[in-house]
Every structure is written in structure tokens, then in C-alpha cells.
Amino acid sequence: MLTPERWSEFAVLLDHTRKTRHLSVRAAARVAGAPPTTVQGWLAGTHCPSENSRPQFLALVCELGLDEQLPPGW
């Protein structure tokens, strides 16, 4: 199960990786195919992806090379 603490940890990793690749939030949103405000929420850890937005979230995670580090259950 994905606890709020695990989600926060992964969101920090996701945002850090995005920044090290010099990817803006808007560029990350284009990769994910999701609205920039939604992606910003994921990166800030303020909300988890909904079931409907999970494919877009996973597209971003894979693009950043973090699919192997997803918490169990994702």
C-alpha cells in the first residue's frame, strides 16, 4: 500500500529527477500528456495520481527512468 509518507518520498525523487534533467513543469506535462497543474501537484506531492491519470503519471515516471523505483502497488 502507498502510504502518504512513501508518496511524499517518491514525489521528492520525481521532482529532483525532473530538475536534474532540466525539464520544466510544462515540458514534464507534455511528456505525461497531462495538464501542467496536475503534474505540478504530483511533483509537489500534494496529491497522488487518480486512477484515471495513472497512465499519464506512469509515462512521466518512465521518461524520467524511475519506473524501477516506484513504490510497491504501482
Residue pairs with C-beta under 8 A, 6 or more apart in sequence:
1 73
2 48
2 71
2 72
2 73
2 74
6 71
7 45
7 48
7 71
8 45
10 66
10 69
10 70
10 71
11 42
11 43
11 44
11 45
12 45
13 66
13 69
14 42
14 43
14 60
14 61
14 64
14 66
15 43
15 44
15 45
17 64
17 65
17 66
18 25
18 28
18 43
18 64
21 64
23 31
23 64
25 36
25 39
25 40
25 43
26 36
28 39
28 43
28 60
29 35
29 36
29 38
29 39
31 59
31 60
31 63
32 39
32 56
32 57
32 59
32 60
32 63
33 56
33 59
34 53
34 56
34 57
34 60
38 53
38 56
39 60
41 47
42 48
42 49
42 57
42 60
49 56
49 57
58 67
58 74
61 67
61 70
